[in-house]
Amino acid sequence: MLILTTPNIEGKRIVQYLGLVSGEAILGANIFRDFFAGIRDIVGGRSAAYEKELRSAKEIALEDMSEQARALGANAIVAVDLDYETIGIGKGGNMLMVSASGTAVIYQD
């Protein structure tokens, strides 16, 4: 599945727009606590463990979106947007949601 942030595919012709597709992934409430417990992992202001979890959540959201597009018969998704949001769940902490959305299309060479 071709996944692009641009609204078109350079050198290709979009022949059908199939509609909006999206995917989401939510990191659990304990993830922030776990990251802060592993603060020793931070080098130069970056946490490898946190970045790994974010990448994993992004991949899950993109795969979920791709599955929806395949079910519609698409061979590409254009105009993809990724969003990262924190969701407060009271005294228990926060959850992080990664969402991906785009337009499922069929393109030809």
Secondary structure as GFF3:
##gff-version 3
##sequence-region A 1 109
A	DSSP	beta_strand	2	3	.	.	.	ID=ss1
A	DSSP	beta_strand	13	27	.	.	.	ID=ss2
A	DSSP	alpha_helix	31	37	.	.	.	ID=ss3
A	DSSP	three_ten_helix	39	41	.	.	.	ID=ss4
A	DSSP	beta_strand	42	43	.	.	.	ID=ss5
A	DSSP	beta_strand	46	47	.	.	.	ID=ss6
A	DSSP	alpha_helix	48	72	.	.	.	ID=ss7
A	DSSP	beta_strand	76	88	.	.	.	ID=ss8
A	DSSP	three_ten_helix	90	92	.	.	.	ID=ss9
A	DSSP	beta_strand	94	108	.	.	.	ID=ss10
###
